[in-house]
């Protein structure tokens, strides 16, 4: 009897813990979806002037309209686009009318256009601020001699271009560059795996209950005929 009670407590207690973890993940899912919805709404909001003080925590995805001068020199970030193939994100220095110098992600150019002379000078850029987290311990160091970078690293790119660590990802530019296709931010790039986690916890709870029932049935006394 004691063993049966012990199995019952373990079975129900373990299942309760697993189910509570699944419920918690469902709550996290709703929280994350609300954040993503807010960011997506912000991305497409009316653009504003670049704030005097810019911070990644408060200004990520902020829609901005800025007029200034695209300078000589650019960085090439190796990427690939579906249906287009390999190419580069073109990161260029951008001096604003107030004298601040930031960076602009102008968009995508094919590898065949790597050495093309692109239009520089006065432009109006509409886009969103971003501080992408694309580097990790496996990201190769940039090939500075060939001007090939393997991820957008805002602080490192700012050091290379002698700008503030601010990146404006262009949605449009006036005038437009003929050989560059903008790669605008269309949606929040935030991992959201909470539904899969919830399904995993609920599945484990079902398995736990099934195994507990199996052991309880084995412990049940046999009825002799």
Buried (B, 14 or more C-beta within 10 A) or exposed (E): EEEEEEBBEEBEEBBEBBBEBBEBBBEBBEEBEEEBEEBBEBBBEEBEEBEEEBEEEEBBBBBBBBEBBBBEEBBBBBBEEEEEEEBBBBBBBBBBEEEBBBBBBBBBBBEEBBEEEBBBEEBEBBBBBBBBEBBEEEEEEBEEEEBBBBBBBBEBBBEBBEBBBBBBBBBEBEEBBEBBBBBBBEEBEEEEEBBEBBEBBBEBBEEBBEBBEEBBEEEEEEEEE
